[in-house]
């Protein structure tokens, strides 16, 4: 678990190209032989390999999903790695995939939430959710995936985002997600307030000799 956390930290948030390259080597071996990685390390390897990964790797992940439909543990390792692909074209593909019949309705919400949680896909995912809100509520059901998507909006951190989220849910409220949307707006507003309060002192401290 510690190795997995370190790989995630260095490969994604530290943007280490060496760690990403090594993760892709390990992921390629894992797709050929699932016993090549311990179960505790495999998810992190797939996530880091996906970050900065290209369309060819993305296609291999999708192919594995089709092959692993009857093996839930392995399936979700690849499924949960899809939001880590950060190329805009691949983010768009993941959004379309999440809304497609290929994704179980019980899983779609978590995929959207994963995209809303990542800084490279957050804005695009929220725009997509707003655009397809009626379709999402009809397909996922208001008591299944929608509350998960609503909670995913809590990853924003600006006053503008808080206002947008509030107005969006006021225009098209979902009773089952009312509490979640209120909590999300509260969290985004609090984050924005802290950021506004601390940004100037931090900038000053960073620029002082």
KETORMI-823543 format. One line per field, with one value per atom (N, C-alpha, C, CB): x, y, z; atom name; residue number from 1. Coordinates in steps of 0.001 Angstrom, whole numbers, padded with zeros to 6 digits. Glycine has a CB too. Example, Ala and Ser with C-alpha at 12.3 -4.5 7.8 and 13.67 -1.06 7.14 Angstrom:
BEGIN
x	(013190	012300	013200	011308	012850	013670	012900	014084)
y	(-005690	-004500	-003300	-004473	-002250	-001060	000030	-000598)
z	(007800	007800	007800	009046	007080	007140	007870	005725)
atom	(N	CA	C	CB	N	CA	C	CB)
seq	(1	1	1	1	2	2	2	2)
***
This chain:
BEGIN
x	(000823	000000	000863	-000934	001961	002843	003507	003912	003882	004474	003462	004975	002207	001157	000932	-000150	000890	000675	001838	000493	003057	004238	004254	005517	003902	003855	002835	003519	001678	000632	001096	-000642	001739	002205	003261	002766	004246	005360	004931	006555	004191	003854	002803	003396	001821	000736	000945	-000610	000933	001021	002426	000580	003435	004796	005166	005755	004273	004445	005793	004294	006244	007506	007330	008029	007991	007896	008551	008552	009576	010212	009239	011480	008529	007551	006415	006992	005988	004916	005362	004473	006587	007106	007213	008486	007724	007847	006469	008631	005513	004153	003553	003259	003852	003315	003953	003541	005216	005867	005219	007374	004986	004368	002922	004424	002208	000824	000741	000166	001670	001690	001920	002778	002846	003102	001882	004338	001228	000061	-001100	-000376	-001267	-002357	-002112	-002526	-000849	-000509	-000573	000885	-000113	-000060	-000490	001375	-001741	-002238	-001508	-003683	-000748	000000	001325	000260	001635	002917	002948	003219	001792	001732	000875	001169	001258	000383	-000878	001119	-001964	-003236	-003215	-004282	-002372	-002307	-001620	-001590	-000808	-000052	-000691	001370	-001438	-001979	-002812	-002818	-003745	-004542	-003687	-005552	-002694	-001837	-001039	-000888	-000557	000186	-000702	000723	-001936	-002842	-003213	-004097	-003375	-003700	-002550	-004027	-001351	-000189	000124	001035	-000049	000167	-000823	000034	-002044	-003076	-002765	-004439	-002196	-001919	-000866	-001429	-001259	-000368	-000361	001025	-001176	-001239	-001925	-001962	-001644	-002188	-003424	-001133	-003959	-005180	-004991	-005650	-003796	-003537	-003674	-002128	-003130	-003239	-004694	-002320	-005370	-006774	-007598	-007314	-007333	-008052	-007774	-007667	-006554	-006217	-006993	-004683	-007152	-007932	-009387	-007855	-009957	-011340	-011487	-011805	-010508	-010546	-010526	-009366	-009743	-009680	-011021	-008552	-011713	-013020	-013980	-013602	-013953	-014826	-014453	-014762	-013158	-012685	-012928	-011203	-013046	-013104	-014490	-012128	-015511	-016868	-017299	-017850	-016784	-017167	-016180	-017288	-015211	-014209	-014205	-012784	-015133	-015334	-014086	-016355	-013295	-012128	-011173	-011398	-010880	-009997	-010667	-009597	-011943	-012693	-012585	-014174	-012833	-012873	-011496	-013518	-010446	-009107	-008900	-008024	-009352	-009235	-010302	-009355	-011496	-012600	-012271	-013900	-011797	-011501	-010272	-011304	-009486	-008307	-008644	-007265	-009810	-010144	-010094	-011514	-010553	-010477	-009051	-011235	-008062	-006681	-006070	-005829	-006711	-006249	-006557	-006927	-005535	-005723	-005776	-004630	-005502	-005595	-007049	-005079	-007286	-008662	-009513	-008639	-008938	-009711	-010114	-008911	-009259	-009557	-010537	-008271	-010455	-011465	-012843	-011134	-012908	-014179	-014686	-014013	-013782	-014189	-014728	-013005	-014099	-014556	-015937	-013558	-016191	-017513	-018581	-017511	-018303	-019255	-019434	-018789	-018340	-018390	-019255	-016970	-019114	-019869	-021372	-019457	-021782	-023202	-023712	-023461	-022825	-023186	-023756	-021967	-024444	-024976	-023877	-025859	-022634	-021539	-021209	-020308	-021667	-021405	-022689	-020881	-022598	-023753	-024257	-023405	-025563	-026111	-025587	-027637	-025335	-024835	-023379	-024972	-022688	-021285	-021071	-020498	-022013	-021825	-021578	-023043	-022307	-022140	-020729	-023092	-020127	-018766	-017755	-018387	-018019	-017113	-017184	-017447	-018395	-018532	-017890	-020017	-018095	-017503	-015982	-017977	-015432	-013982	-013464	-013583	-014196	-013800	-013942	-014645	-014965	-015147	-014078	-016539	-013471	-012464	-011087	-012372	-010854	-009526	-009436	-009183	-008387	-008275	-008229	-007051	-007713	-007601	-008925	-006555	-009897	-011170	-012377	-011362	-012159	-013266	-014201	-012709	-013644	-014483	-015260	-013621	-014580	-015239	-016322	-014213	-016047	-017029	-018275	-016418	-018087	-019235	-020062	-018762	-019403	-020121	-020932	-019132	-020339	-021017	-022218	-020045	-022039	-023129	-024294	-022639	-023999	-025066	-025788	-024495	-025024	-025615	-026505	-024520	-026123	-026842	-027644	-025858	-027958	-028597	-029906	-028865	-030756	-032038	-031825	-032894	-030879	-030589	-029999	-029634	-029156	-028532	-029565	-027451	-030448	-031452	-032414	-032236	-032692	-033579	-032897	-034041	-031649	-030949	-030477	-029764	-029943	-029343	-030352	-028222	-031395	-032347	-031885	-032518	-032810	-032440	-031933	-033620	-032100	-031622	-030374	-032720	-029847	-028704	-027444	-028993	-027188	-025943	-025944	-025597	-027124	-027182	-026596	-028614	-026939	-026322	-024793	-026855	-024255	-022797	-022206	-022412	-022873	-022415	-022490	-023246	-023594	-023774	-022645	-025134	-022298	-021208	-019874	-021129	-019738	-018511	-018242	-018559	-019293	-019096	-018405	-020432	-018282	-017636	-016138	-017881	-015590	-014150	-013747	-013703	-014723	-014388	-013952	-015588	-013336	-012817	-012805	-011401	-013865	-013965	-015374	-013595	-015506	-016830	-017699	-016722	-017081	-017834	-018414	-016943	-017618	-018092	-019234	-016940	-019092	-020155	-021463	-019748	-021378	-022579	-023177	-022251	-022324	-022801	-023480	-021641	-022881	-023459	-024808	-022502	-024858	-026118	-027221	-025909	-026902	-027929	-028362	-027413	-027433	-027761	-028741	-026490	-028492	-029375	-030682	-028673	-030693	-031951	-032842	-031679	-032220	-033001	-033577	-032142	-032781	-033217	-032959	-032483	-033773	-033546	-033881	-034362	-033161	-033434	-033582	-032289	-034786	-035077	-034113	-036488	-033776	-032909	-031493	-032879	-031109	-029747	-029699	-029129	-030820	-030883	-029856	-032288	-029762	-028806	-027381	-029007	-027125	-025783	-025380	-025703	-026302	-025967	-025687	-027099	-026444	-026206	-024827	-027305	-024478	-023157	-022049	-023055	-022272	-021276	-021034	-021719	-022114	-021993	-021290	-023385	-021615	-020976	-019469	-021620	-019108	-017692	-016932	-017538	-017516	-016859	-016706	-017650	-017742	-017688	-016618	-019053	-016528	-015518	-014111	-015729	-013918	-012615	-012237	-012620	-013201	-012946	-012600	-014163	-013282	-013016	-011599	-014027	-011178	-009814	-008795	-009614	-009058	-008138	-008011	-008609	-009138	-009103	-008359	-010517	-008572	-007957	-006462	-008609	-006032	-004628	-003772	-004540	-004383	-003604	-002654	-004538	-003114	-002251	-001083	-003060	-001325	-000163	000803	-000643	000284	001160	001998	000340	001368	002114	003209	001161	002886	003866	005039	003205	004716	005764	006665	005147	006073	006855	007763	005932	007384	008168	009168	007256	009060	010006	011381	009511	012443	013812	014164	014835)
y	(-001201	000000	001260	000001	001228	002395	002603	002231	001513	001633	002210	000259	001776	002269	003758	001502	004180	005593	006435	005800	005941	006667	006776	005975	005674	005690	006706	004292	006734	007687	009115	007418	009352	010702	011181	010734	010338	010732	010749	009772	009744	009613	010584	008246	010900	011784	013194	011243	013347	014697	015256	014693	014387	014845	014896	013962	014378	014397	013839	015815	012774	012144	011311	011268	011715	010959	009583	011744	009489	008191	007225	008354	007721	006881	006490	007611	007408	007113	006067	008394	006218	005258	003867	005716	003807	002508	001909	002661	002742	002254	001669	003389	002282	001754	000409	002761	000264	-001031	-002110	-000936	-001754	-002706	-002998	-002170	-001970	-002170	-003081	-000834	-002905	-003763	-005211	-003305	-005442	-006804	-007358	-006833	-006493	-006911	-007303	-005788	-006595	-006932	-008267	-005829	-008640	-009941	-011040	-009897	-010692	-011667	-010990	-012274	-011132	-010479	-010874	-010780	-011964	-012366	-011616	-013871	-010758	-010053	-008926	-009491	-008536	-007478	-007934	-006170	-007568	-007863	-007011	-007608	-007524	-006822	-005448	-007635	-005255	-003960	-002895	-004100	-003318	-002368	-002135	-002863	-003115	-003035	-001780	-004244	-001386	-000186	001067	000049	001249	002430	002411	002516	001251	001128	001514	-000310	001010	001315	002795	000466	003388	004819	005671	005221	005401	006195	005974	005844	004755	004467	005248	002954	005385	006111	007595	005914	008161	009597	009915	010059	010699	010986	009887	011204	008861	007761	008173	006581	007431	007779	006956	007585	007195	006516	005004	007081	004582	003144	002447	002898	003068	002489	002538	003237	003626	003762	002633	005146	002357	001281	-000076	001248	-000266	-001537	-001674	-001631	-000557	-000595	-000954	000771	-000333	-000638	-002098	000284	-002603	-004003	-004934	-004317	-004575	-005397	-005377	-004898	-004236	-004168	-005185	-002746	-005303	-006267	-007701	-006072	-007937	-009287	-009678	-009397	-008670	-008938	-008741	-008056	-008711	-008442	-009402	-008522	-010622	-011621	-011702	-012981	-010795	-010765	-009377	-011135	-009109	-007753	-007071	-007796	-007775	-007139	-006615	-008128	-007437	-007012	-005940	-008217	-006106	-005153	-003744	-005570	-003610	-002271	-001637	-002327	-002425	-001834	-001024	-002934	-001545	-000821	000271	-001798	-000053	000907	002166	000268	001993	003134	003915	002656	003340	004039	004976	003035	004833	005647	007149	005278	007649	009091	009638	009425	008764	009238	009581	008191	009199	009636	011125	008810	011931	013385	014100	013974	013398	014036	014450	013084	015686	016158	015220	017520	014679	013782	012510	013427	012051	010839	011130	010226	012327	012747	012741	014167	013280	013300	011883	014047	010984	009595	008950	008778	009250	008680	009208	008994	010482	011051	010362	012569	010189	009522	008060	009615	007423	006027	005891	005491	006833	006775	006823	007918	007500	007641	006555	009006	005708	004695	003439	004330	002602	001341	000365	000677	000623	-000263	-000182	000065	000888	001073	000791	002520	-000044	-000345	000930	-001415	001040	002250	002443	002190	001363	001483	001945	000155	001901	002300	003687	001288	004147	005409	006584	005698	006639	007752	007862	007614	006726	006754	007182	005385	006862	007279	008794	006548	009343	010800	011471	011196	010901	011470	011450	010710	010376	010301	011399	008945	011697	012772	014135	012723	014300	015561	015756	015610	014670	014755	015145	013446	015027	015267	016667	014215	017424	018801	018904	019443	017877	017949	017672	016965	017122	016789	017446	015296	018117	018623	019561	019351	020592	021583	020950	022745	020115	019490	018522	018758	017801	016848	017569	016001	018673	019424	020006	020552	020523	021039	019924	021661	018735	017586	017180	016395	017135	016755	017728	016714	019006	020001	019843	021419	019619	019491	018256	019438	017181	015908	015570	014782	016571	016323	015539	017644	015940	015251	013786	015949	013530	012160	011350	012154	012002	011310	010925	012188	011850	011546	010457	012811	010442	009409	008050	009779	008026	006750	006178	006921	007029	006525	006392	007432	007182	007150	008083	005715	008771	009810	009247	010697	007946	007377	006519	006547	006485	005606	006428	004660	006753	007427	008925	007145	009552	011010	011551	011473	011009	011526	011443	010771	010395	010268	011375	008894	011683	012770	014103	012825	014314	015563	015760	015573	014716	014831	015070	013578	014611	014845	016310	014114	017125	018562	019257	019233	018587	019202	019392	018357	018923	019042	020403	017956	021254	022592	023456	023232	024603	025436	026917	024986	027399	028829	029295	029118	030595	031146	031071	032602	031229	031135	029739	031494	028719	027344	027080	026358	027584	027397	028011	028020	029211	029883	029113	031323	028581	027828	026538	027518	025841	024594	024871	023906	025930	026283	026590	027492	027418	027796	026603	028916	025714	024531	023625	023753	023394	022514	023201	022016	024512	025232	025162	026693	025215	025135	023740	025525	022723	021345	020519	020721	020742	020052	018567	020701	017798	016372	016139	015464	015751	015649	014725	015163	013601	012627	013131	011348	014178	014707	016082	014773	016527	017874	018061	018156	017072	017183	017169	016034	016297	016204	017483	015039	018099	019334	020461	019733	020520	021547	021364	021502	020120	019837	020178	018358	019846	020131	021626	019556	022395	023854	024430	024506	023915	024380	024100	023705	022913	022546	023395	021067	023607	024426	025857	024393	026390	027761	027903	028172	026914	026962	026898	025807	026022	025911	027222	024767	027837	029099	030209	029503	030226	031248	031129	031149	029898	029670	030076	028190	029690	030031	031536	029404	032243	033703	034345	034265	033802	034384	034131	033827	032977	032601	032885	031156	033141	033288	034488	033424	035613	036798	036623	038029	036197	035961	034920	035517	033862	032837	033393	031633	034174	034774	035706	035545	036436	037355	036580	038231	035489	034683	034051	033594	033602	032947	033925	032266	035184	036170	036918	037146	036772	037453	036813	037426	037640	037088	036314	038213)
z	(000000	000000	000000	001208	000735	000780	-000576	001883	-001240	-002582	-003562	-003084	-003435	-004326	-004122	-004096	-002867	-002566	-003077	-001055	-002914	-003373	-004899	-002877	-005573	-007038	-007525	-007588	-006899	-007264	-007040	-006464	-005918	-005577	-006560	-004150	-006833	-007701	-009175	-007508	-009583	-010993	-011482	-011259	-010615	-011037	-010511	-010562	-009224	-008658	-008764	-007203	-008799	-009031	-010502	-008308	-011342	-012807	-013250	-013328	-012596	-012956	-014221	-011800	-015298	-016548	-016408	-017700	-015569	-015341	-014669	-014481	-013656	-012959	-013897	-011723	-014729	-015684	-016701	-016406	-017202	-018178	-017551	-018710	-016337	-015657	-015385	-014331	-015029	-014782	-016055	-014246	-017197	-018456	-018812	-019596	-018489	-018704	-017840	-018394	-016578	-015655	-016049	-014222	-016521	-016945	-018156	-017256	-019095	-020282	-019886	-021269	-018949	-018478	-017743	-017557	-016978	-016199	-017112	-015248	-018213	-019137	-019830	-020183	-019915	-020485	-019429	-021111	-018231	-017139	-015835	-017000	-015414	-014205	-012923	-014048	-012958	-011762	-011641	-011785	-012614	-012591	-011559	-013965	-011027	-010021	-008844	-010631	-007632	-006491	-006579	-005146	-006038	-006105	-005472	-005458	-004460	-003792	-004637	-002477	-005601	-006420	-007791	-006601	-008277	-009636	-009898	-009910	-009007	-009306	-009481	-008202	-008636	-008748	-010046	-007551	-010423	-011677	-012856	-011855	-012878	-013975	-014005	-013867	-012828	-012753	-013284	-011302	-012809	-013218	-014690	-012360	-015160	-016580	-017442	-016853	-016958	-017708	-017804	-017058	-016743	-016728	-017803	-015306	-018791	-019909	-020956	-019407	-020744	-021695	-022989	-021081	-024054	-025364	-025698	-026439	-026900	-027325	-027444	-028653	-027810	-027942	-026589	-028529	-025549	-024213	-023746	-023213	-024024	-023660	-024298	-024098	-025563	-026253	-025616	-027733	-025136	-024484	-023167	-024224	-022445	-021208	-021523	-020466	-022547	-022918	-023338	-024052	-024054	-024474	-023266	-025404	-022272	-021057	-020322	-020124	-020350	-019704	-020324	-019813	-021638	-022312	-021957	-023826	-021784	-021481	-020018	-021800	-019151	-017715	-017114	-017001	-017942	-017455	-016351	-018603	-016387	-015386	-014222	-016040	-014192	-013115	-012487	-013652	-011573	-011051	-010495	-009989	-009722	-009114	-010185	-008192	-011173	-012258	-013118	-013126	-013382	-014208	-013636	-014311	-012351	-011763	-011641	-010405	-011673	-011687	-012968	-011562	-014078	-015348	-015455	-016535	-015028	-015090	-014288	-014564	-013083	-012208	-012653	-010788	-013555	-014070	-015225	-014518	-015836	-017010	-016742	-017505	-015577	-015344	-015219	-014103	-015147	-015041	-016399	-014354	-017491	-018804	-018927	-019962	-019101	-019027	-020373	-018224	-021473	-022778	-023038	-023897	-023482	-023684	-024540	-024323	-025608	-026466	-025730	-027714	-024819	-024069	-022936	-023513	-022359	-021379	-022040	-020806	-023260	-023999	-024252	-025338	-024580	-024819	-023543	-025362	-022412	-021146	-020783	-020024	-021038	-020771	-021622	-021046	-022890	-023771	-023363	-025234	-022985	-022550	-021302	-022279	-020361	-019109	-019348	-018196	-020405	-020709	-021661	-021308	-022111	-023103	-022443	-023951	-023219	-022687	-022255	-023728	-022638	-022256	-020767	-023066	-020122	-018688	-017910	-018388	-016902	-016075	-015403	-015023	-015275	-014656	-013235	-014640	-012520	-011151	-011098	-010436	-012252	-012295	-012900	-013077	-013685	-014416	-013477	-015285	-012371	-011443	-010912	-010297	-010584	-010040	-011093	-009484	-012364	-013422	-013618	-014734	-013616	-013692	-012479	-013793	-011298	-010094	-010168	-008858	-010736	-010901	-011813	-011452	-012869	-013787	-013119	-015072	-012292	-011575	-010496	-010945	-010058	-009006	-009523	-008290	-010843	-011391	-011985	-012452	-011654	-012152	-013667	-011586	-014347	-015809	-016518	-016294	-015824	-016474	-015811	-016482	-014688	-013855	-014620	-012639	-015254	-015934	-017088	-016456	-017855	-018996	-018524	-019877	-017460	-016948	-016446	-015823	-015750	-015230	-016375	-014288	-017392	-018559	-019223	-019573	-019307	-019913	-019070	-020068	-017765	-016864	-017005	-015401	-017028	-017174	-018507	-017054	-019551	-020881	-020997	-021932	-020296	-020419	-019160	-020715	-018371	-017073	-017205	-016367	-018131	-018291	-018664	-019359	-019557	-019966	-018818	-021153	-018033	-016901	-015852	-016269	-015512	-014488	-014957	-014119	-016251	-016784	-016802	-018191	-017205	-017360	-016026	-018287	-015162	-013926	-012798	-013491	-012843	-011741	-010632	-011205	-010043	-009063	-007750	-008787	-007513	-006255	-006452	-005609	-007671	-007916	-008189	-009102	-009465	-009792	-009591	-011173	-009619	-009537	-008232	-009680	-007056	-005834	-005844	-004644	-006485	-006578	-007444	-007148	-008553	-009412	-008678	-010701	-007969	-007227	-006219	-006509	-005493	-004528	-005219	-003667	-006461	-007205	-007471	-008495	-007480	-007724	-006558	-007994	-005439	-004270	-004463	-003037	-005570	-005813	-006380	-006759	-006715	-007180	-005999	-007911	-006313	-005219	-005597	-004835	-006226	-006536	-006234	-008022	-005938	-005671	-006923	-005181	-008100	-009348	-009529	-010541	-009196	-009311	-008330	-009063	-007109	-006113	-006600	-004760	-007180	-007687	-008857	-008116	-009717	-010879	-010444	-011836	-009502	-009004	-008348	-008002	-007539	-006872	-007887	-005945	-008863	-009841	-010689	-010747	-010987	-011786	-011053	-012133	-009761	-009012	-008629	-007771	-008587	-008365	-009592	-007999	-010787	-012017	-012226	-013211	-011895	-012120	-010858	-013347	-009828	-008559	-008629	-007470	-007835	-007666	-006169	-008293	-005768	-004340	-003606	-004141	-004226	-003560	-003370	-004343	-004124	-004036	-003392	-005411	-002814	-002245	-001129	-001713	-000247	000865	000333	001884	-000641	-001213	-001922	-002177	-002660	-003363	-002377	-004314	-001283	-000269	000366	000815	000656	001233	000243	001649	-001016	-002048	-002176	-003393	-002253	-002370	-001145	-002541	000029	001259	001232	002484	000763	000716	-000294	000373	-001480	-002500	-002016	-003817	-001386	-000867	000210	-000303	001085	002149	001563	003148	000589	-000062	-000740	-001085	-001428	-002123	-001137	-002960	000003	001008	001557	002143	001829	002321	001264	002714	000024	-001067	-001230	-002379	-001181	-001312	-000157	-001392	001036	002231	002280	003481	001782	001919	000685	002243	-000442	-001671	-001623	-002859	-001113	-001082	-000118	-000690	001151	002046	001500	003421	000852	000307	-000845	-000164	-001716	-002829	-002313	-003762	-001276	-000687	-000095	000398	000610	001242	000192	002131	-000915	-001961	-002695	-002952	-002776	-003500	-002629	-004149	-001317	-000436	-000534	001016	-000490	-000554	000709	-000770)
atom	(N	CA	C	CB	N	CA	C	CB	N	CA	C	CB	N	CA	C	CB	N	CA	C	CB	N	CA	C	CB	N	CA	C	CB	N	CA	C	CB	N	CA	C	CB	N	CA	C	CB	N	CA	C	CB	N	CA	C	CB	N	CA	C	CB	N	CA	C	CB	N	CA	C	CB	N	CA	C	CB	N	CA	C	CB	N	CA	C	CB	N	CA	C	CB	N	CA	C	CB	N	CA	C	CB	N	CA	C	CB	N	CA	C	CB	N	CA	C	CB	N	CA	C	CB	N	CA	C	CB	N	CA	C	CB	N	CA	C	CB	N	CA	C	CB	N	CA	C	CB	N	CA	C	CB	N	CA	C	CB	N	CA	C	CB	N	CA	C	CB	N	CA	C	CB	N	CA	C	CB	N	CA	C	CB	N	CA	C	CB	N	CA	C	CB	N	CA	C	CB	N	CA	C	CB	N	CA	C	CB	N	CA	C	CB	N	CA	C	CB	N	CA	C	CB	N	CA	C	CB	N	CA	C	CB	N	CA	C	CB	N	CA	C	CB	N	CA	C	CB	N	CA	C	CB	N	CA	C	CB	N	CA	C	CB	N	CA	C	CB	N	CA	C	CB	N	CA	C	CB	N	CA	C	CB	N	CA	C	CB	N	CA	C	CB	N	CA	C	CB	N	CA	C	CB	N	CA	C	CB	N	CA	C	CB	N	CA	C	CB	N	CA	C	CB	N	CA	C	CB	N	CA	C	CB	N	CA	C	CB	N	CA	C	CB	N	CA	C	CB	N	CA	C	CB	N	CA	C	CB	N	CA	C	CB	N	CA	C	CB	N	CA	C	CB	N	CA	C	CB	N	CA	C	CB	N	CA	C	CB	N	CA	C	CB	N	CA	C	CB	N	CA	C	CB	N	CA	C	CB	N	CA	C	CB	N	CA	C	CB	N	CA	C	CB	N	CA	C	CB	N	CA	C	CB	N	CA	C	CB	N	CA	C	CB	N	CA	C	CB	N	CA	C	CB	N	CA	C	CB	N	CA	C	CB	N	CA	C	CB	N	CA	C	CB	N	CA	C	CB	N	CA	C	CB	N	CA	C	CB	N	CA	C	CB	N	CA	C	CB	N	CA	C	CB	N	CA	C	CB	N	CA	C	CB	N	CA	C	CB	N	CA	C	CB	N	CA	C	CB	N	CA	C	CB	N	CA	C	CB	N	CA	C	CB	N	CA	C	CB	N	CA	C	CB	N	CA	C	CB	N	CA	C	CB	N	CA	C	CB	N	CA	C	CB	N	CA	C	CB	N	CA	C	CB	N	CA	C	CB	N	CA	C	CB	N	CA	C	CB	N	CA	C	CB	N	CA	C	CB	N	CA	C	CB	N	CA	C	CB	N	CA	C	CB	N	CA	C	CB	N	CA	C	CB	N	CA	C	CB	N	CA	C	CB	N	CA	C	CB	N	CA	C	CB	N	CA	C	CB	N	CA	C	CB	N	CA	C	CB	N	CA	C	CB	N	CA	C	CB	N	CA	C	CB	N	CA	C	CB	N	CA	C	CB	N	CA	C	CB	N	CA	C	CB	N	CA	C	CB	N	CA	C	CB	N	CA	C	CB	N	CA	C	CB	N	CA	C	CB	N	CA	C	CB	N	CA	C	CB	N	CA	C	CB	N	CA	C	CB	N	CA	C	CB	N	CA	C	CB	N	CA	C	CB	N	CA	C	CB	N	CA	C	CB	N	CA	C	CB	N	CA	C	CB	N	CA	C	CB	N	CA	C	CB	N	CA	C	CB	N	CA	C	CB	N	CA	C	CB	N	CA	C	CB	N	CA	C	CB	N	CA	C	CB	N	CA	C	CB	N	CA	C	CB	N	CA	C	CB	N	CA	C	CB	N	CA	C	CB	N	CA	C	CB	N	CA	C	CB	N	CA	C	CB	N	CA	C	CB	N	CA	C	CB	N	CA	C	CB	N	CA	C	CB	N	CA	C	CB	N	CA	C	CB	N	CA	C	CB	N	CA	C	CB	N	CA	C	CB	N	CA	C	CB	N	CA	C	CB	N	CA	C	CB	N	CA	C	CB	N	CA	C	CB	N	CA	C	CB	N	CA	C	CB	N	CA	C	CB	N	CA	C	CB	N	CA	C	CB	N	CA	C	CB	N	CA	C	CB	N	CA	C	CB	N	CA	C	CB	N	CA	C	CB	N	CA	C	CB	N	CA	C	CB	N	CA	C	CB	N	CA	C	CB	N	CA	C	CB	N	CA	C	CB	N	CA	C	CB	N	CA	C	CB	N	CA	C	CB	N	CA	C	CB	N	CA	C	CB	N	CA	C	CB)
seq	(1	1	1	1	2	2	2	2	3	3	3	3	4	4	4	4	5	5	5	5	6	6	6	6	7	7	7	7	8	8	8	8	9	9	9	9	10	10	10	10	11	11	11	11	12	12	12	12	13	13	13	13	14	14	14	14	15	15	15	15	16	16	16	16	17	17	17	17	18	18	18	18	19	19	19	19	20	20	20	20	21	21	21	21	22	22	22	22	23	23	23	23	24	24	24	24	25	25	25	25	26	26	26	26	27	27	27	27	28	28	28	28	29	29	29	29	30	30	30	30	31	31	31	31	32	32	32	32	33	33	33	33	34	34	34	34	35	35	35	35	36	36	36	36	37	37	37	37	38	38	38	38	39	39	39	39	40	40	40	40	41	41	41	41	42	42	42	42	43	43	43	43	44	44	44	44	45	45	45	45	46	46	46	46	47	47	47	47	48	48	48	48	49	49	49	49	50	50	50	50	51	51	51	51	52	52	52	52	53	53	53	53	54	54	54	54	55	55	55	55	56	56	56	56	57	57	57	57	58	58	58	58	59	59	59	59	60	60	60	60	61	61	61	61	62	62	62	62	63	63	63	63	64	64	64	64	65	65	65	65	66	66	66	66	67	67	67	67	68	68	68	68	69	69	69	69	70	70	70	70	71	71	71	71	72	72	72	72	73	73	73	73	74	74	74	74	75	75	75	75	76	76	76	76	77	77	77	77	78	78	78	78	79	79	79	79	80	80	80	80	81	81	81	81	82	82	82	82	83	83	83	83	84	84	84	84	85	85	85	85	86	86	86	86	87	87	87	87	88	88	88	88	89	89	89	89	90	90	90	90	91	91	91	91	92	92	92	92	93	93	93	93	94	94	94	94	95	95	95	95	96	96	96	96	97	97	97	97	98	98	98	98	99	99	99	99	100	100	100	100	101	101	101	101	102	102	102	102	103	103	103	103	104	104	104	104	105	105	105	105	106	106	106	106	107	107	107	107	108	108	108	108	109	109	109	109	110	110	110	110	111	111	111	111	112	112	112	112	113	113	113	113	114	114	114	114	115	115	115	115	116	116	116	116	117	117	117	117	118	118	118	118	119	119	119	119	120	120	120	120	121	121	121	121	122	122	122	122	123	123	123	123	124	124	124	124	125	125	125	125	126	126	126	126	127	127	127	127	128	128	128	128	129	129	129	129	130	130	130	130	131	131	131	131	132	132	132	132	133	133	133	133	134	134	134	134	135	135	135	135	136	136	136	136	137	137	137	137	138	138	138	138	139	139	139	139	140	140	140	140	141	141	141	141	142	142	142	142	143	143	143	143	144	144	144	144	145	145	145	145	146	146	146	146	147	147	147	147	148	148	148	148	149	149	149	149	150	150	150	150	151	151	151	151	152	152	152	152	153	153	153	153	154	154	154	154	155	155	155	155	156	156	156	156	157	157	157	157	158	158	158	158	159	159	159	159	160	160	160	160	161	161	161	161	162	162	162	162	163	163	163	163	164	164	164	164	165	165	165	165	166	166	166	166	167	167	167	167	168	168	168	168	169	169	169	169	170	170	170	170	171	171	171	171	172	172	172	172	173	173	173	173	174	174	174	174	175	175	175	175	176	176	176	176	177	177	177	177	178	178	178	178	179	179	179	179	180	180	180	180	181	181	181	181	182	182	182	182	183	183	183	183	184	184	184	184	185	185	185	185	186	186	186	186	187	187	187	187	188	188	188	188	189	189	189	189	190	190	190	190	191	191	191	191	192	192	192	192	193	193	193	193	194	194	194	194	195	195	195	195	196	196	196	196	197	197	197	197	198	198	198	198	199	199	199	199	200	200	200	200	201	201	201	201	202	202	202	202	203	203	203	203	204	204	204	204	205	205	205	205	206	206	206	206	207	207	207	207	208	208	208	208	209	209	209	209)
***
